[in-house]
Amino acid sequence: MIDLNGAVVNEWPYPGVPPRIIDPALNGGRRGDVGVQLAPSGDARGGIYANGTVGQLSWTGERLWEWGSQAPGGAARQNHDWEMLPGGHRLLLVTVPRAVPGLSEVAVGDQGLVEVGPDGDIVWQWLAGDHLDELGFSADGWDALRRTAARDPEDPWGYLEMNSAKSLGPNRWHDSDPDSVFQPDNILVSFRKANVVALIDKASGAVVWKLGPYFDAAPGAQHQRINVHKVPRALDQISGQHNPHMIAAGLPGAGNILIFDNQGGAGYPPAALGIYAGSRVLEVDPATRQIVWQYTAEDSGLPSWTFFSSFVSNAQRLPNGNTLVTEGMQGRLFQVTPGGDIVWEYCSPYLGYGVAGEPEVREPRVPGVDRLTLTPLVYRAQAVPFDGVPDGTARTTPRSVDRRESAGAQTGSAT
């Protein structure tokens, strides 16, 4: 955890995918507890197979809860996301190696969700491979998906690369229509490799709402996609997206869906990408499926390619209306106003080795292709309110940074 001047406030010697400070309201009033991965699985494939146990640590590092050895196969294989739920339950995104009917006759890295009770029992589960026919693949898409799975069944990121899962929580759509698909318990998920954002009905397991995988576009339009700035407008092709989630009640934009649209290579078949490589943050009205706010580098007066992360990354709406952005591939965190002014910025000084710059894959798999490289990658940052950590924790305001000072960075900490 760092303060707004980049000074380290606290640290825990464990990885997290992602690490997350737990909301005291869901944690019996305890402040400063963190969720992390506690032990590796020992699986040399790494990636979605790498995790053995997950758990909860106190502010001082005391181990309060651990789960994984009692999971099917003896390892949690938690990856990409998790969420603390009321009553001490946890929603975990996990990997289940298995042969997926209709996709592959050999085991692949299927991903899904489990809800784990405080005692470690699995009380609910969902697997993506059971719902492939609900994702909207074309005949060409199915062919590309099957050929991709056959080419590398042990892909350390999975054939869909399911990369986020977040329950909706109380929201205005449900308030106005209790029969809406936007039930608070329903879960919004992302499939990076498929260019699909989907809403899972918690009660039935069915996909009841989705974005993607395909969008109408004239040939060549992909070259202007990252530069279009008129809003509102219909959502166009997302590609390689991360952490779509409904903005929580009480925050500016509540009820809309915030998406880090990487515009990285993805899709079955692959989506066309433009000459001007750049990522964007999109705020989408789920009722109209229109973009109602966006951020690209051009909103800060910079060329589109100066803000780009083809994989990982995140965006989080803050109480003052600003958005905290994780440009993960570059290890860069910044806070941007609704008008595009960058009011706070931090570049991680921490480096680690991984295959293709992915620290979770530590062993080269393909001779002549894979090798270790040094990377500043940050998967996902989290802005933490001051009242989410113990009293006495350093509370700072950012040092003056030219034009950014007057715009007013949101006070808080980031992990």
C-alpha positions as CSV (number, residue, x, y, z in Angstrom):
1,M,0.0,0.0,0.0
2,I,1.3,3.5,-0.9
3,D,0.1,6.9,0.0
4,L,-0.5,9.6,-2.5
5,N,3.1,10.6,-2.5
6,G,4.2,7.1,-3.3
7,A,5.6,6.3,0.1
8,V,5.0,2.7,1.3
9,V,2.4,2.6,4.1
10,N,2.3,-1.2,4.6
11,E,3.3,-4.3,2.7
12,W,2.6,-8.0,2.8
13,P,5.1,-10.5,1.3
14,Y,2.6,-12.4,-0.8
15,P,1.2,-12.0,-4.3
16,G,-2.4,-11.2,-5.0
17,V,-4.5,-11.6,-8.2
18,P,-5.7,-9.1,-7.3
19,P,-4.8,-8.1,-3.7
20,R,-7.7,-6.3,-2.1
21,I,-8.2,-4.5,1.2
22,I,-11.4,-5.9,2.7
23,D,-14.3,-3.5,3.4
24,P,-14.7,-3.3,7.2
25,A,-18.5,-3.4,6.6
26,L,-18.1,-7.0,5.3
27,N,-15.4,-7.9,7.8
28,G,-16.9,-7.4,11.3
29,G,-15.5,-3.9,11.5
30,R,-11.9,-5.0,11.2
31,R,-9.8,-2.5,9.2
32,G,-6.8,-3.1,7.1
33,D,-7.2,-6.8,6.4
34,V,-6.0,-7.9,3.0
35,G,-6.9,-10.8,0.7
36,V,-3.9,-12.4,-1.1
37,Q,-2.6,-15.7,-2.4
38,L,-0.7,-17.5,0.3
39,A,0.8,-20.6,-1.3
40,P,1.7,-21.8,-4.9
41,S,0.2,-24.9,-6.3
42,G,3.5,-26.2,-7.6
43,D,2.1,-26.5,-11.2
44,A,4.9,-25.5,-13.6
45,R,2.4,-24.1,-16.1
46,G,1.9,-21.1,-13.9
47,G,-0.8,-18.6,-14.8
48,I,-4.3,-19.8,-14.0
49,Y,-2.9,-23.0,-12.5
50,A,-0.3,-21.4,-10.2
51,N,-2.2,-20.7,-7.0
52,G,-2.5,-23.3,-4.2
53,T,-4.2,-21.4,-1.4
54,V,-5.8,-18.0,-0.9
55,G,-6.4,-16.2,2.4
56,Q,-6.9,-13.2,4.5
57,L,-4.1,-11.4,6.5
58,S,-4.5,-8.8,9.1
59,W,-2.8,-5.4,8.8
60,T,0.2,-6.8,10.8
61,G,0.4,-10.0,8.7
62,E,-1.4,-12.4,10.9
63,R,-3.0,-15.3,8.9
64,L,-6.8,-15.2,9.6
65,W,-8.3,-17.5,7.0
66,E,-6.9,-19.8,4.3
67,W,-8.6,-21.9,1.6
68,G,-7.3,-24.2,-1.1
69,S,-6.1,-27.5,0.2
70,Q,-9.7,-28.7,0.6
71,A,-10.6,-27.5,-2.9
72,P,-11.3,-30.1,-5.7
73,G,-7.8,-31.3,-6.9
74,G,-6.2,-30.0,-3.7
75,A,-5.5,-26.5,-5.0
76,A,-7.6,-23.3,-5.1
77,R,-6.3,-22.3,-8.6
78,Q,-7.8,-18.9,-7.8
79,N,-6.9,-16.3,-10.5
80,H,-7.8,-12.9,-11.9
81,D,-10.5,-12.0,-9.3
82,W,-12.3,-12.6,-6.0
83,E,-14.8,-10.7,-3.9
84,M,-15.8,-10.7,-0.2
85,L,-19.5,-11.3,0.2
86,P,-21.8,-10.7,3.2
87,G,-21.7,-13.3,6.0
88,G,-18.1,-14.2,5.5
89,H,-18.6,-15.8,2.1
90,R,-16.2,-15.3,-0.8
91,L,-16.7,-15.4,-4.5
92,L,-13.6,-16.8,-6.2
93,L,-12.7,-17.0,-9.9
94,V,-11.0,-20.4,-10.2
95,T,-9.6,-22.8,-12.8
96,V,-11.0,-26.4,-13.3
97,P,-8.9,-28.5,-15.7
98,R,-11.3,-30.7,-17.7
99,A,-12.4,-31.8,-21.1
100,V,-15.2,-29.3,-22.1
101,P,-18.0,-30.9,-24.0
102,G,-18.3,-29.6,-27.5
103,L,-14.9,-27.9,-27.3
104,S,-12.1,-30.4,-26.6
105,E,-11.6,-34.1,-26.0
106,V,-8.6,-33.3,-23.8
107,A,-8.4,-31.3,-20.6
108,V,-8.2,-27.6,-21.0
109,G,-8.1,-24.7,-18.5
110,D,-11.8,-24.1,-17.9
111,Q,-12.6,-21.3,-15.6
112,G,-15.5,-20.5,-13.4
113,L,-16.8,-19.3,-10.1
114,V,-17.2,-20.8,-6.6
115,E,-18.8,-19.3,-3.6
116,V,-16.9,-20.5,-0.5
117,G,-18.4,-20.3,3.0
118,P,-16.4,-19.3,6.1
119,D,-15.8,-22.9,6.9
120,G,-14.4,-23.6,3.5
121,D,-17.4,-25.5,2.0
122,I,-18.3,-24.7,-1.6
123,V,-21.9,-23.6,-1.6
124,W,-22.3,-22.5,-5.2
125,Q,-20.4,-23.0,-8.4
126,W,-20.5,-22.1,-12.1
127,L,-18.3,-23.2,-15.0
128,A,-17.8,-21.2,-18.3
129,G,-17.6,-24.4,-20.4
130,D,-21.2,-25.3,-19.5
131,H,-22.4,-22.0,-21.1
132,L,-20.4,-21.6,-24.3
133,D,-23.5,-21.7,-26.4
134,E,-24.9,-18.7,-24.6
135,L,-21.9,-16.4,-25.5
136,G,-23.0,-15.8,-29.1
137,F,-20.2,-17.2,-31.2
138,S,-20.7,-17.5,-34.9
139,A,-19.9,-20.6,-36.9
140,D,-16.5,-19.1,-37.7
141,G,-16.1,-18.2,-34.1
142,W,-16.7,-21.7,-32.9
143,D,-14.2,-23.0,-35.5
144,A,-11.5,-20.6,-34.3
145,L,-12.3,-21.4,-30.6
146,R,-11.9,-25.2,-31.2
147,R,-8.7,-24.8,-33.2
148,T,-7.2,-22.5,-30.6
149,A,-8.0,-24.9,-27.8
150,A,-6.6,-27.8,-29.8
151,R,-3.4,-25.9,-30.6
152,D,-2.5,-25.3,-27.0
153,P,-4.7,-27.1,-24.5
154,E,-2.4,-26.2,-21.6
155,D,-2.5,-22.5,-22.3
156,P,-1.6,-21.0,-18.9
157,W,-4.3,-18.3,-19.3
158,G,-7.2,-20.5,-20.5
159,Y,-9.1,-20.7,-23.7
160,L,-11.5,-17.9,-22.8
161,E,-9.2,-16.1,-20.2
162,M,-12.0,-15.2,-17.9
163,N,-10.5,-12.3,-16.1
164,S,-13.1,-10.7,-13.7
165,A,-16.2,-11.4,-11.7
166,K,-18.1,-8.9,-9.6
167,S,-21.6,-9.1,-8.2
168,L,-23.7,-6.1,-9.1
169,G,-24.8,-5.0,-5.6
170,P,-27.8,-2.7,-5.0
171,N,-28.4,-0.6,-8.1
172,R,-31.0,1.8,-9.7
173,W,-32.1,-0.7,-12.3
174,H,-33.2,-3.2,-9.7
175,D,-34.8,-0.4,-7.6
176,S,-36.9,0.8,-10.5
177,D,-37.8,-2.8,-11.7
178,P,-37.4,-5.6,-9.2
179,D,-37.9,-8.1,-12.1
180,S,-34.9,-6.7,-14.0
181,V,-32.0,-8.9,-15.0
182,F,-29.9,-6.5,-12.9
183,Q,-30.5,-8.4,-9.6
184,P,-28.0,-7.4,-6.9
185,D,-26.7,-11.0,-6.6
186,N,-26.1,-11.4,-10.3
187,I,-22.5,-11.5,-11.4
188,L,-20.8,-9.5,-14.2
189,V,-17.9,-11.4,-15.7
190,S,-15.4,-10.8,-18.5
191,F,-13.9,-13.2,-21.1
192,R,-10.9,-11.5,-22.4
193,K,-10.0,-13.8,-25.3
194,A,-13.7,-13.8,-26.5
195,N,-14.4,-10.1,-26.3
196,V,-17.5,-10.8,-24.2
197,V,-18.9,-9.2,-21.1
198,A,-21.7,-11.3,-19.6
199,L,-24.1,-11.1,-16.7
200,I,-24.7,-14.4,-14.9
201,D,-28.0,-15.0,-13.2
202,K,-27.0,-16.3,-9.8
203,A,-30.2,-18.3,-9.4
204,S,-30.2,-20.2,-12.7
205,G,-26.6,-19.9,-13.9
206,A,-27.8,-18.6,-17.3
207,V,-26.2,-15.7,-19.2
208,V,-29.0,-13.1,-19.1
209,W,-27.3,-10.0,-20.6
210,K,-24.1,-9.5,-22.5
211,L,-21.9,-7.2,-24.6
212,G,-20.0,-8.7,-27.6
213,P,-18.5,-10.6,-29.0
214,Y,-19.3,-8.9,-32.3
215,F,-20.3,-5.3,-33.3
216,D,-21.3,-3.9,-36.6
217,A,-18.6,-1.8,-38.2
218,A,-17.7,-0.6,-41.7
219,P,-14.4,-1.9,-43.1
220,G,-11.5,0.4,-42.0
221,A,-13.5,1.8,-39.1
222,Q,-11.2,0.1,-36.6
223,H,-8.4,2.7,-37.5
224,Q,-10.6,5.5,-36.0
225,R,-12.1,3.6,-33.1
226,I,-9.6,4.8,-30.5
227,N,-10.0,8.4,-31.7
228,V,-13.8,8.8,-31.7
229,H,-14.7,11.1,-28.9
230,K,-18.4,12.0,-29.4
231,V,-20.6,10.8,-26.5
232,P,-23.2,9.4,-26.1
233,R,-22.8,6.9,-28.9
234,A,-23.4,3.2,-29.5
235,L,-20.8,0.9,-28.0
236,D,-18.4,-0.3,-30.7
237,Q,-15.9,-3.2,-30.7
238,I,-14.3,-4.0,-27.4
239,S,-11.2,-6.2,-27.5
240,G,-9.3,-7.8,-24.6
241,Q,-11.3,-5.9,-22.0
242,H,-10.7,-6.1,-18.2
243,N,-12.8,-5.7,-15.0
244,P,-16.2,-4.6,-16.3
245,H,-18.2,-3.7,-13.2
246,M,-21.3,-1.8,-12.3
247,I,-20.4,1.5,-10.6
248,A,-21.6,1.2,-7.0
249,A,-24.6,3.1,-5.6
250,G,-23.5,6.5,-4.2
251,L,-20.7,7.1,-6.7
252,P,-20.9,9.4,-9.7
253,G,-22.2,7.3,-12.6
254,A,-23.9,4.7,-10.3
255,G,-25.6,1.9,-12.3
256,N,-23.4,2.4,-15.4
257,I,-20.8,-0.2,-16.3
258,L,-17.1,0.8,-16.2
259,I,-14.8,-1.1,-18.6
260,F,-11.1,-1.0,-19.2
261,D,-11.1,-1.7,-23.0
262,N,-7.6,-2.7,-23.7
263,Q,-8.0,-2.8,-27.5
264,G,-5.5,-5.7,-27.4
265,G,-5.5,-8.7,-29.7
266,A,-8.5,-10.9,-28.9
267,G,-11.6,-12.5,-30.3
268,Y,-13.0,-15.7,-32.0
269,P,-12.3,-14.9,-34.9
270,P,-9.9,-12.1,-34.0
271,A,-11.4,-8.6,-33.9
272,A,-9.9,-6.0,-36.3
273,L,-7.6,-3.5,-34.5
274,G,-6.5,-0.1,-35.7
275,I,-3.2,1.4,-36.7
276,Y,-3.3,3.7,-33.7
277,A,-2.7,1.4,-30.8
278,G,-4.3,2.7,-27.7
279,S,-6.5,1.7,-24.8
280,R,-9.6,3.4,-23.5
281,V,-11.8,3.5,-20.4
282,L,-15.5,3.3,-21.2
283,E,-18.6,4.0,-19.1
284,V,-21.6,2.3,-20.6
285,D,-25.3,2.7,-19.9
286,P,-26.4,-1.0,-19.7
287,A,-30.0,-0.1,-20.7
288,T,-29.1,1.7,-23.9
289,R,-25.7,0.1,-24.5
290,Q,-24.3,3.5,-25.3
291,I,-20.9,4.9,-24.2
292,V,-21.8,7.9,-22.0
293,W,-18.2,8.7,-20.9
294,Q,-14.8,7.7,-22.0
295,Y,-11.1,8.3,-21.5
296,T,-8.4,8.0,-24.0
297,A,-5.0,9.7,-24.1
298,E,-6.3,12.3,-26.5
299,D,-8.6,13.5,-23.7
300,S,-5.4,14.6,-21.9
301,G,-4.1,16.2,-25.1
302,L,-1.7,13.3,-25.9
303,P,-1.5,10.9,-28.8
304,S,-3.7,7.8,-28.4
305,W,-0.7,5.5,-28.3
306,T,0.7,7.1,-25.1
307,F,-2.0,5.3,-23.1
308,F,-2.0,1.6,-24.0
309,S,-2.0,-1.7,-22.2
310,S,-2.9,-4.6,-24.4
311,F,-3.5,-6.9,-21.4
312,V,-4.2,-6.6,-17.6
313,S,-5.3,-3.2,-16.2
314,N,-8.3,-1.6,-14.5
315,A,-10.4,1.5,-13.9
316,Q,-12.2,2.5,-10.6
317,R,-14.7,5.4,-10.1
318,L,-13.9,7.5,-7.1
319,P,-16.3,9.5,-4.8
320,N,-15.2,12.9,-6.2
321,G,-16.0,11.8,-9.8
322,N,-12.4,11.1,-10.9
323,T,-11.4,7.7,-12.1
324,L,-8.3,5.8,-11.0
325,V,-6.8,4.0,-13.9
326,T,-4.3,1.1,-13.9
327,E,-2.3,1.1,-17.1
328,G,-1.0,-2.3,-16.0
329,M,1.4,-3.3,-18.8
330,Q,3.4,-0.1,-18.0
331,G,3.1,-0.3,-14.2
332,R,1.5,3.1,-14.3
333,L,-1.4,4.3,-12.1
334,F,-3.1,7.7,-12.6
335,Q,-6.2,9.5,-11.6
336,V,-8.1,11.4,-14.3
337,T,-10.9,14.0,-14.0
338,P,-14.1,13.7,-16.0
339,G,-12.7,16.2,-18.4
340,G,-9.4,14.3,-19.0
341,D,-7.0,16.2,-16.7
342,I,-4.4,13.9,-15.0
343,V,-4.3,15.0,-11.4
344,W,-2.2,12.2,-9.9
345,E,0.3,9.8,-11.3
346,Y,2.5,7.0,-10.1
347,C,4.9,4.7,-12.0
348,S,5.8,1.5,-10.1
349,P,9.5,1.2,-9.4
350,Y,9.2,-2.5,-8.7
351,L,10.3,-5.0,-11.3
352,G,10.0,-8.8,-11.7
353,Y,10.7,-11.5,-14.2
354,G,8.1,-13.5,-16.1
355,V,7.5,-15.1,-19.5
356,A,6.4,-12.4,-22.0
357,G,6.4,-10.0,-19.1
358,E,3.8,-12.0,-17.1
359,P,5.2,-12.7,-13.6
360,E,2.7,-15.5,-13.0
361,V,4.4,-17.6,-15.7
362,R,7.9,-18.2,-14.5
363,E,9.0,-21.1,-16.6
364,P,9.4,-21.0,-20.4
365,R,7.0,-23.5,-22.1
366,V,7.7,-23.3,-25.8
367,P,11.3,-23.6,-26.9
368,G,12.3,-20.9,-29.3
369,V,9.4,-18.7,-28.3
370,D,9.1,-18.2,-24.5
371,R,11.8,-16.5,-22.4
372,L,11.9,-14.5,-19.2
373,T,11.8,-10.7,-19.4
374,L,11.8,-8.0,-16.7
375,T,8.5,-6.1,-16.2
376,P,6.9,-3.4,-14.0
377,L,3.5,-4.9,-14.6
378,V,0.7,-4.1,-12.1
379,Y,-2.4,-6.2,-12.6
380,R,-5.0,-4.1,-10.8
381,A,-4.7,-1.2,-8.3
382,Q,-7.3,-0.4,-5.7
383,A,-8.1,3.0,-4.1
384,V,-8.6,2.5,-0.4
385,P,-10.5,5.1,1.8
386,F,-8.7,6.3,4.8
387,D,-11.3,4.7,7.1
388,G,-10.6,1.3,5.5
389,V,-7.3,1.1,7.4
390,P,-6.3,1.3,11.1
391,D,-6.1,4.6,12.9
392,G,-2.6,6.1,12.8
393,T,-1.9,5.1,9.2
394,A,-0.1,7.8,7.3
395,R,-2.6,10.2,5.6
396,T,-1.1,12.5,3.1
397,T,-2.1,14.9,0.3
398,P,-0.1,14.8,-2.9
399,R,2.8,17.1,-3.4
400,S,2.3,19.9,-5.9
401,V,2.6,18.6,-9.4
402,D,2.2,21.7,-11.7
403,R,-1.2,21.9,-13.3
404,R,-2.5,18.8,-11.5
405,E,-2.6,20.4,-8.0
406,S,-5.5,22.7,-8.7
407,A,-7.7,19.9,-10.1
408,G,-7.8,18.1,-6.7
409,A,-6.7,14.5,-6.4
410,Q,-8.9,12.2,-4.4
411,T,-7.5,11.6,-1.0
412,G,-6.9,8.0,-0.2
413,S,-4.4,5.2,-0.6
414,A,-3.8,2.7,-3.4
415,T,-2.6,-0.9,-3.4
